Structure formats: structure tokens, C-alpha cells
């Protein structure tokens, strides 16, 4: 692991380089002036339920795998009919 000396700009920002452009990080101040920085993935709040429900997540992942393998059912659920029932 290499240590790098970086200087903040006038607004207190550090430039980590193009490699990390548009990335998210968790930044924790562990001591006065000492930080740990960890690259992170952010899940939108409205999608978080899926990752908290293992059964639902496994079902989605199974469906994605079946779609990749073109294992589609002939008598699949009519999603258009279901969505029109929700709006009634």
C-alpha cells in the first residue's frame, strides 16, 4: 500500500484522479485529522428492501439467470394485465 501526499483545493476537496471519478466513498474521521477512506457502492433507498429480503433477491437473481439462458415460460404472467388491475 502506497501513501500519497495530496493537497486540498480552496474548498477542501481532494482529487483522487480519474480512476475514481464519479465513485462513492465512505469517509470516517478516526482521530483528529486522520481519516479512513473506503470505496463504496450505494443502493437507492427504494431498492434497499430487495437486498434485505433474501427470498425476493434470490427469486430476482434466478429470473435473471433464466432470462440469460432463454428459459422463458410460455404461460408467463401478463404484467400489463396486472398493472391495469392495480390502477383500478
N, C-alpha and C positions, 0 to 999 in steps of 0.2 A: 504494500500500500504506500503510495507516494503522498507526501504533504506538499501543498502548493500555497504560495503566498498570493492572495488576491486582495485587491483594494476595492472598497465600496465606491459607488459613484455618489454624486451630490445628494441623491435621495436614499442612500443607504442600501442600495442593491448590489448584489454580487453577480457577475457574469460567469456562468459555468461553461460557456461555449456552446456551439451549435449542436453538439452531440446531445445536449439536454434541453434543446429548445422545445417549448410547449409541454414540458414534463411537469408532473406534480411531485412535491417533496413534503415529507414530514420533517419539521424543524423543531428540535427540543433544546431549550436552554438548560444545560445540565449544571452549570455553575456560572457565576457572574462573568459574562463574556465568552463562555465556552459552549459550543453548540454541537449537537449531532444532527446530521442531515441524511435522511434516508429516502430513496426514490420510492414513490407510492403509486398505486392505482386508486382511482376514485370511482365509486359506484353511485350513480344518481339515486337520490333518496327513494324515488318512486319505483326503482328496480331492486332495492335492497331486500324486500320481502322474499324474492326468489332465492337469494343466497342464504337466507335464514331458514328456508323450508327445503330440507334435503330431498324429500319426496318429489316436490314440484321441480326442483333443479334437475334431479335425475331423469324425470319424465321429459323435460325440455331437451336435455342432452341426448337422451335416447331418440327423440324425434329428429333432432339434427343429424344424428348418425344414420338413421333410417332414410332421411332425405338424401344424404350424400350417396348412399348405396342404392338410391332409387327404389326403395322398398315402400312404395306408397299403396295405400288401400284403395280398392275400387269404390267401396261404400263409405268413404270418409264423411265426417260430419260436415254439413253445409254451414260454413261460418257466416255466409251472407244471411241465411235464414235466422241464425242465432242472433246476429246483431240487430236485425229488424224486430225481433221479439223483445230485445232489451229496450228499444226506443218506444215501445207501446205503453 
